[in-house]
């Protein structure tokens, strides 16, 4: 098997467990709240812990890319240390009895996760160049690990009433299966550092213009070929464009993926174990879309793919908000809400891989630090999503309390007007 494909498959395996560990906290939020002594009315305090995870990701992502640039050819050592950090912190969460301890562990977990992602994605870009889009979608499809972990934790809750067996099994698997293999394989080098050119483009003059090099034809030849109307985007413009898109995407994903189970449970749309499995419907649709995008990414431009995804996700979210109150009253069948959830995930799916591929598709010679800028968009978006969901959770609780308070005077008035009814 070709070196590039061996490395790509290994990165996908590492990404599978990275995603599994990263997202398995979502369906376990309710039992974790009980573990640290939070009552139902204090559930909003968990936003502090989930925000700590986002802050840890920021710190890790900010360090990951520069570390790759600082120690060229040592990406795999960096990834192995990040895996050790993430797995160890997650395995300790079931022993935490205080909210601040859970927040600290999630901070360390997020930091390890943040270090890993820019190191892995920039390595893919360096290996494949402009051909990276389908491979990046395959890499991002390893969010399949999220479906695996959320389903595992949900089933663990349903069968045993506890979540720790799922946490220990998945974190232990990541530690044993993912930390060692990268150390025995040679890491790819940046094309500009090794003297190689980005892969897969026959138009050398256009490629040179896009990366900011002079064409052999000179400035006059470039202007003539472009017809005086085409200006190659700068690397800062491309990175900024992709970072803004990925911020919006991750805000939506972080909000739904982390708090969906809590929303479904407290809206009385499903019992707690089924609410945890609801998260798997979202991640299942997301992963299915990423596998489909492995084929689409080689045939559709990155910007067109992203636009189509946002249209589908927005439509599915609107459908879900329309259906939720009716499902709570038992009007339409509940499976319609499952379909809307899966469609929302399907619409979100390919955006992450498309954004990470955009710079290479535009001919930018991406550095680890530039890839970090994209991942900071990921962390900022996730943090915005967590904050929005936290506010929504508090609003739900207050609205529920208000509704119950309004019912009390009505019942008291009924008893006053009909004493016999009050005597039963």
Secondary structure by P-SEA (a helix, b strand, c coil): ccaaaaaaaaaaaaaaaaaaaacccccaaaaaaaaacccccccccaaaaaaaaaaaaaaaaaaaaaaaaacccaaaaaaaaaaaaaaaaaaaccccccaaaaaaaaaaaaaaaaacaaaaaaaaaaaccccaaaaaaaaaaccaaaaaaaaaaaaaaaaccccaaaaaaaaaaaaaccccccccbbbbccccccccccccccaaaaaaaaacccccccaaaaaaaaccccccccaaaaaaaaaaaaaaaaaaaaaaaccaaaaaaaaccccaaaaaaaaaaaaaaaaaaaaaaaaaaacccaaaaaaaaaaaaaaaaaaaaaaaaaaaaccccaaaaaaaaaaaaaaacaaaaaaaaccccccccccaaaaaaaaaaaaaaaaaaaaaaaaaaaaaaaaaaaaaaaaaaaaaaaaaaccccccc
